[in-house]
Amino acid sequence: MSFARLPLSAVLITRNAAALLPACLDRLAFCDEIVVVDSGSEDDTVALAERRGARVIESEWRGFGAQKQFAVLQATHDWVLCIDADERVSGRLQERILQALVDPQRHAYRFARRNRFLGRYLSHGEGYPDWSLRLFDRRHARWSDDAVHEKVVAAGEVGTLAGDLLHDSAETLAGYLDKQNRYTTLAAQQAIAAGRRAHAGHLLLSPLLRFVKFYFFRLGFLDGLPGLVHILIGCGNSFAKYAKMIELQKR
């Protein structure tokens, strides 16, 4: 027996994502609509998305949080599923999403994101479960305006769905490190703008405490060498963010 469910819009923001987009869109066929907001792609992203039936809107870059909220507002339906081009909805997660939309008990739902790193899906540490709130009723939730580390702010209690969102980035380690360098710069600027200050204690303690938390307490050591590298990069990011904050303070 089948039950009627609420309609769902899948929402993506893209730029030069042609290599990743087909696998992502293949796993969104269960959605009633796919909206792609593209910010100046120079590859085949726009044409590829249109060929696969997505509604493409080309728009200037606003920062991660603002861009994602703009994309949400372009959707036809109030229930939206926000996905990145390098992510795929697993079969189990698809089933749980469809079930939740038959009779939603919450205005927003989170689920686990499983990150692939150095050829391996991580199961511990920072790489998993990496809870992500991506399914919500836009009348009761919205993306924050943060330029980096944006998040969905929802009214009321957030539900949890079983099943994984698979994060399968195809970038090289060098590309990953370049992205982390950009992110730590944005995070430092954002922190300073919010009135936060950094000192030498942050440089020493933050990476150390982060390593102990994710490598030992969150069992990151069970993910072998990929898990160790992933956590150490995260510790380096913490150091870099505070170092950049100190540099901005001295200016």
CORBEL-V392937 format. One record per residue. N is the residue number from 1. RES is the residue in one letter. NEAR is the number of other C-alpha atoms within 12 Angstrom. D_FIRST is the distance of its C-alpha to the first C-alpha in Angstrom with 2 decimals. Layout:
# CORBEL-V392937
[[N:RES:NEAR:D_FIRST] [N:RES:NEAR:D_FIRST]]
This chain:
# CORBEL-V392937
[[1:M:3:0.00] [2:S:7:3.80] [3:F:11:6.76] [4:A:13:10.24] [5:R:18:12.84] [6:L:22:16.59] [7:P:27:18.42] [8:L:33:20.43] [9:S:36:23.88] [10:A:46:25.31] [11:V:44:29.05] [12:L:46:31.84] [13:I:46:35.62] [14:T:40:37.61] [15:R:32:41.11] [16:N:23:42.03] [17:A:34:38.66] [18:A:25:38.38] [19:A:24:38.54] [20:L:27:35.56] [21:L:37:33.35] [22:P:28:31.65] [23:A:27:29.98] [24:C:36:28.90] [25:L:36:27.45] [26:D:23:25.62] [27:R:27:23.54] [28:L:40:22.83] [29:A:22:21.04] [30:F:24:17.76] [31:C:34:19.78] [32:D:25:20.21] [33:E:30:23.96] [34:I:39:26.61] [35:V:41:29.94] [36:V:45:33.00] [37:V:43:36.23] [38:D:38:39.05] [39:S:28:42.53] [40:G:20:44.93] [41:S:26:43.57] [42:E:14:46.23] [43:D:19:44.04] [44:D:21:41.19] [45:T:33:38.61] [46:V:34:38.33] [47:A:24:38.27] [48:L:27:35.76] [49:A:38:33.33] [50:E:23:33.77] [51:R:16:33.27] [52:R:24:29.88] [53:G:22:28.79] [54:A:33:29.67] [55:R:28:31.58] [56:V:32:34.88] [57:I:31:37.29] [58:E:26:40.69] [59:S:23:42.34] [60:E:20:45.18] [61:W:22:44.69] [62:R:20:44.62] [63:G:24:44.16] [64:F:31:40.90] [65:G:25:39.71] [66:A:27:40.77] [67:Q:35:39.42] [68:K:44:35.92] [69:Q:34:35.95] [70:F:32:37.19] [71:A:41:34.31] [72:V:41:31.77] [73:L:29:33.41] [74:Q:29:32.99] [75:A:33:29.17] [76:T:22:27.42] [77:H:25:24.73] [78:D:28:25.56] [79:W:39:23.27] [80:V:44:25.06] [81:L:50:24.96] [82:C:49:28.60] [83:I:36:29.37] [84:D:37:32.68] [85:A:38:33.38] [86:D:32:34.07] [87:E:35:30.75] [88:R:36:27.45] [89:V:40:24.00] [90:S:28:22.97] [91:G:20:19.61] [92:R:20:18.95] [93:L:31:20.09] [94:Q:28:17.87] [95:E:21:14.75] [96:R:27:16.33] [97:I:40:17.33] [98:L:30:13.97] [99:Q:20:12.69] [100:A:31:15.95] [101:L:31:15.66] [102:V:19:12.66] [103:D:16:15.27] [104:P:25:18.54] [105:Q:18:20.84] [106:R:24:23.74] [107:H:31:25.45] [108:A:37:25.92] [109:Y:39:24.73] [110:R:34:26.80] [111:F:33:26.16] [112:A:33:28.55] [113:R:35:30.42] [114:R:32:31.83] [115:N:34:35.09] [116:R:32:36.58] [117:F:32:40.35] [118:L:24:43.02] [119:G:20:40.48] [120:R:24:38.55] [121:Y:28:35.46] [122:L:36:36.92] [123:S:30:35.39] [124:H:33:37.91] [125:G:34:40.58] [126:E:39:40.03] [127:G:39:37.61] [128:Y:32:34.68] [129:P:29:32.61] [130:D:24:34.16] [131:W:26:31.72] [132:S:37:30.80] [133:L:32:29.42] [134:R:45:27.87] [135:L:47:24.69] [136:F:44:25.65] [137:D:38:25.78] [138:R:34:29.13] [139:R:18:30.00] [140:H:22:30.42] [141:A:30:31.52] [142:R:35:33.84] [143:W:36:35.72] [144:S:22:39.20] [145:D:21:42.21] [146:D:28:43.45] [147:A:28:44.91] [148:V:28:43.72] [149:H:25:41.45] [150:E:25:39.41] [151:K:25:36.56] [152:V:35:33.85] [153:V:29:35.02] [154:A:25:32.27] [155:A:19:32.60] [156:G:15:31.34] [157:E:17:29.79] [158:V:26:28.12] [159:G:26:24.90] [160:T:27:24.61] [161:L:32:21.84] [162:A:26:21.90] [163:G:25:22.55] [164:D:34:25.66] [165:L:43:27.02] [166:L:38:29.38] [167:H:33:32.78] [168:D:31:34.49] [169:S:28:37.64] [170:A:24:39.83] [171:E:20:43.02] [172:T:15:46.09] [173:L:19:47.56] [174:A:13:50.27] [175:G:13:47.76] [176:Y:21:45.91] [177:L:21:49.23] [178:D:16:50.20] [179:K:18:46.99] [180:Q:26:47.62] [181:N:25:51.15] [182:R:21:49.94] [183:Y:27:47.42] [184:T:30:50.13] [185:T:29:52.43] [186:L:28:49.89] [187:A:31:49.07] [188:A:34:52.81] [189:Q:28:53.41] [190:Q:26:50.52] [191:A:25:51.85] [192:I:24:55.37] [193:A:16:54.22] [194:A:12:52.51] [195:G:13:55.84] [196:R:19:55.17] [197:R:25:58.03] [198:A:28:58.35] [199:H:21:61.14] [200:A:17:62.23] [201:G:16:60.25] [202:H:24:57.00] [203:L:25:58.15] [204:L:20:58.88] [205:L:20:56.29] [206:S:25:53.11] [207:P:28:52.78] [208:L:23:53.86] [209:L:23:51.45] [210:R:29:48.62] [211:F:32:49.43] [212:V:23:49.61] [213:K:23:46.30] [214:F:33:44.22] [215:Y:32:46.14] [216:F:21:46.71] [217:F:16:44.51] [218:R:25:41.43] [219:L:24:42.27] [220:G:30:42.85] [221:F:27:45.32] [222:L:21:42.47] [223:D:30:41.59] [224:G:22:44.98] [225:L:18:47.11] [226:P:28:44.35] [227:G:34:43.53] [228:L:29:47.23] [229:V:28:47.83] [230:H:38:44.84] [231:I:36:46.06] [232:L:28:49.69] [233:I:30:48.84] [234:G:33:47.08] [235:C:31:50.25] [236:G:27:52.32] [237:N:33:50.24] [238:S:32:50.97] [239:F:34:54.68] [240:A:30:54.70] [241:K:35:53.09] [242:Y:35:55.69] [243:A:31:58.51] [244:K:32:57.57] [245:M:32:57.45] [246:I:25:60.95] [247:E:19:62.13] [248:L:24:60.80] [249:Q:19:62.49] [250:K:12:65.81] [251:R:8:65.67]]
